[in-house]
Amino acid sequence: MFDGRVRAAYISATMERYDYLLAGGGAAGLSLAYHMLHSGLRDCRIAIIDKDPKRSNDRTWCFWTDRRFVFDSVIRKRWNRMEFVGTTYRDSYDLAPYQYRMIPGIELYTAMHDIIERSPNVEFVHGVVEEIHDTTDGAEVKLENGTRLKGAYLFDSLLIPERFQVDTKRYHFIKQHFKGWFIETDLDCFEPDSIRFFDFRVPQYGVMRFVYILPFSARSALVEYTLFSAELLSRDEYERELRDYIENVLGIHTYRIVEEEQGVIPMTDQTFRRRGGRHILYTGTKGGRVKASSGFAFHRIQHDSAAIVASLERYSHPFALPRAPRRYRLLDAMLLQILYRRGQLSEEVFTRLFKHNPVHRVLRFLNEETSLAEDLRLMATVPWWPFIRAFFRLKTLGP
Ligand SMILES: Cc1cc2nc3c(=O)[nH]c(=O)nc-3n(C[C@H](O)[C@H](O)[C@H](O)COP(=O)(O)OP(=O)(O)OC[C@H]3O[C@@H](n4cnc5c(N)ncnc54)[C@H](O)[C@@H]3O)c2cc1C
């Protein structure tokens, strides 16, 4: 995808110097580059380093917002309705003024490729980062092929979720893991303007399991089998559950699988360090941008990128970042603990949240946009005893 500026093989043994090194060119790296290029930093020298040339559609990002948003030009689909389906309750909600939006990874990668092509001061360096060092006047990266790059500041989003380590004696750690099929049907089977956020009509086996559906038309949709649990499943298990749901719950017997999506998102209440050194800031999943209780990160990454750029513009360093109110960490930690220890309660928790709150309040809460009064109203609707137990079990909430 970034062939025009793939330079790792050609950069000489001499040290290349940049203003900013972006180690990792996924959601966080590319978003930060986008925000920098749309700010007063647009003329700075930037290198984005990634081992993957980003030629494939390796994921889709969804988020909800009620306003114009970055990357709006690459949105593939917007939905105005949302459905919740539980075993005892189901409802469909009008999202206005919110919209649920989806960006295919490949669209964002291609759009950023075009922007980079037009920006002589930005380079995409294709290579595996082997080492990162903080130095007295900046930070350095060494690639597997021996190439060295230096920048005044380095933004590190290199994290492999499967290898992510958490101190499980003090914190909870579960994975949001899923497998989805993009399917096509011969008959009209989907409501194109409505996503199915949760469908709990799948066996729970003691952990939170649900199906998530993004319909693109009446005859095509992404159907995703999702779990919040400590252990991953085998490929056969994901596929068996998906097939069961499509055939026995949706009643669709003739369909074609045109694409697949699979992923693991770490969810933990462990405190993420933002600073990796005097000149290094962790971003994206590595910088704790995944919301611990939901696994959503894209929206938060955009806000974080804007805040990093604002800090650079104002203070000439990237570390003056706002902190989310502490109560969100507390609520996330309690919910995560319930999902971890008492996953069988998850359907009841989410059913009550959706049944007894306006959908906008739930969405604002998940985006960390609610007021304290709204949070109290929300908490009054969940089963209180598991939350009280979870509160008293919390050992620490860190800094
Ligand atoms: C399949 C999937 C679907 C998701 N869907 C959503 C969603 O709908 N909404 C939402 O809010 N969140 C979603 N997420 C969660 C989150 O938004 C994404 O994981 C997001 O991509 C995280 O951004 P990141 O930059 O931290 O990581 P990535 O986007 O994974 O970027 C990290 C980059 O680092 C590179 N890299 C790693 N190691 C090295 C190395 N040693 N050298 C060089 N490069 C390296 C990788 O190639 C990668 O490009 C999803 C996650 C997955 C996995």
The ligand as an SDF file (V2000), in Angstrom:
LIG
                    3D

 53 58  0  0  0  0  0  0  0  0999 V2000
  -10.2440   -7.1700   14.3810 C   0  0  0  0  0  0  0  0  0  0  0  0
  -10.3910   -5.9720   15.2740 C   0  0  0  0  0  0  0  0  0  0  0  0
  -11.5170   -5.1840   15.1720 C   0  0  0  0  0  0  0  0  0  0  0  0
  -11.6660   -4.0480   16.0030 C   0  0  0  0  0  0  0  0  0  0  0  0
  -12.7900   -3.3000   15.8820 N   0  0  0  0  0  0  0  0  0  0  0  0
  -12.9100   -2.1970   16.6390 C   0  0  0  0  0  0  0  0  0  0  0  0
  -14.0590   -1.3700   16.4910 C   0  0  0  0  0  0  0  0  0  0  0  0
  -14.9680   -1.6660   15.7160 O   0  0  0  0  0  0  0  0  0  0  0  0
  -14.1430   -0.2270   17.2290 N   0  0  0  0  0  0  0  0  0  0  0  0
  -13.1620    0.1320   18.1120 C   0  0  0  0  0  0  0  0  0  0  0  0
  -13.2750    1.1810   18.7480 O   0  0  0  0  0  0  0  0  0  0  0  0
  -12.0830   -0.6820   18.3070 N   0  0  0  0  0  0  0  0  0  0  0  0
  -11.9420   -1.8170   17.5910 C   0  0  0  0  0  0  0  0  0  0  0  0
  -10.8300   -2.6020   17.7680 N   0  0  0  0  0  0  0  0  0  0  0  0
   -9.8850   -2.2340   18.8500 C   0  0  0  0  0  0  0  0  0  0  0  0
   -8.8750   -1.1410   18.4310 C   0  0  0  0  0  0  0  0  0  0  0  0
   -9.5310   -0.0040   17.9030 O   0  0  0  0  0  0  0  0  0  0  0  0
   -7.9100   -1.6330   17.3880 C   0  0  0  0  0  0  0  0  0  0  0  0
   -7.2010   -2.7390   17.8540 O   0  0  0  0  0  0  0  0  0  0  0  0
   -6.9140   -0.5540   16.9480 C   0  0  0  0  0  0  0  0  0  0  0  0
   -6.3810   -0.9680   15.7240 O   0  0  0  0  0  0  0  0  0  0  0  0
   -5.8210   -0.3090   17.9700 C   0  0  0  0  0  0  0  0  0  0  0  0
   -4.9130    0.6140   17.4300 O   0  0  0  0  0  0  0  0  0  0  0  0
   -3.3310    0.4810   17.6690 P   0  0  0  0  0  0  0  0  0  0  0  0
   -2.6710    1.4770   16.8040 O   0  0  0  0  0  0  0  0  0  0  0  0
   -3.0500    0.4630   19.1150 O   0  0  0  0  0  0  0  0  0  0  0  0
   -2.9810   -0.9880   17.1510 O   0  0  0  0  0  0  0  0  0  0  0  0
   -2.9000   -1.5120   15.5790 P   0  0  0  0  0  0  0  0  0  0  0  0
   -3.9270   -0.8200   14.8170 O   0  0  0  0  0  0  0  0  0  0  0  0
   -2.8970   -2.9610   15.7360 O   0  0  0  0  0  0  0  0  0  0  0  0
   -1.4800   -0.9460   15.1590 O   0  0  0  0  0  0  0  0  0  0  0  0
   -0.2560   -1.4460   15.6630 C   0  0  0  0  0  0  0  0  0  0  0  0
    0.6940   -1.5230   14.4770 C   0  0  0  0  0  0  0  0  0  0  0  0
    1.9960   -1.8900   14.9590 O   0  0  0  0  0  0  0  0  0  0  0  0
    2.6070   -2.7090   13.9740 C   0  0  0  0  0  0  0  0  0  0  0  0
    3.6690   -3.4490   14.6420 N   0  0  0  0  0  0  0  0  0  0  0  0
    3.5710   -4.3080   15.6950 C   0  0  0  0  0  0  0  0  0  0  0  0
    4.7950   -4.7380   16.0570 N   0  0  0  0  0  0  0  0  0  0  0  0
    5.6870   -4.1410   15.2100 C   0  0  0  0  0  0  0  0  0  0  0  0
    7.1080   -4.1550   15.1060 C   0  0  0  0  0  0  0  0  0  0  0  0
    7.8810   -4.8640   15.9500 N   0  0  0  0  0  0  0  0  0  0  0  0
    7.6790   -3.4110   14.1390 N   0  0  0  0  0  0  0  0  0  0  0  0
    6.9360   -2.6480   13.2950 C   0  0  0  0  0  0  0  0  0  0  0  0
    5.5970   -2.5910   13.3540 N   0  0  0  0  0  0  0  0  0  0  0  0
    4.9720   -3.3270   14.3130 C   0  0  0  0  0  0  0  0  0  0  0  0
    1.4690   -3.5890   13.4630 C   0  0  0  0  0  0  0  0  0  0  0  0
    1.7600   -4.0890   12.1720 O   0  0  0  0  0  0  0  0  0  0  0  0
    0.3010   -2.5860   13.4560 C   0  0  0  0  0  0  0  0  0  0  0  0
    0.1030   -1.9960   12.1950 O   0  0  0  0  0  0  0  0  0  0  0  0
  -10.6620   -3.7300   16.9660 C   0  0  0  0  0  0  0  0  0  0  0  0
   -9.5490   -4.5550   17.0700 C   0  0  0  0  0  0  0  0  0  0  0  0
   -9.4140   -5.6660   16.2520 C   0  0  0  0  0  0  0  0  0  0  0  0
   -8.1960   -6.5340   16.4340 C   0  0  0  0  0  0  0  0  0  0  0  0
  1  2  1  0
  2  3  1  0
  2 52  2  0
  3  4  2  0
  4  5  1  0
  4 50  1  0
  5  6  2  0
  6  7  1  0
  6 13  1  0
  7  8  2  0
  7  9  1  0
  9 10  1  0
 10 11  2  0
 10 12  1  0
 12 13  2  0
 13 14  1  0
 14 15  1  0
 14 50  1  0
 15 16  1  0
 16 17  1  0
 16 18  1  0
 18 19  1  0
 18 20  1  0
 20 21  1  0
 20 22  1  0
 22 23  1  0
 23 24  1  0
 24 25  2  0
 24 26  1  0
 24 27  1  0
 27 28  1  0
 28 29  2  0
 28 30  1  0
 28 31  1  0
 31 32  1  0
 32 33  1  0
 33 34  1  0
 33 48  1  0
 34 35  1  0
 35 36  1  0
 35 46  1  0
 36 37  1  0
 36 45  1  0
 37 38  2  0
 38 39  1  0
 39 40  1  0
 39 45  2  0
 40 41  1  0
 40 42  2  0
 42 43  1  0
 43 44  2  0
 44 45  1  0
 46 47  1  0
 46 48  1  0
 48 49  1  0
 50 51  2  0
 51 52  1  0
 52 53  1  0
M  END
$$$$
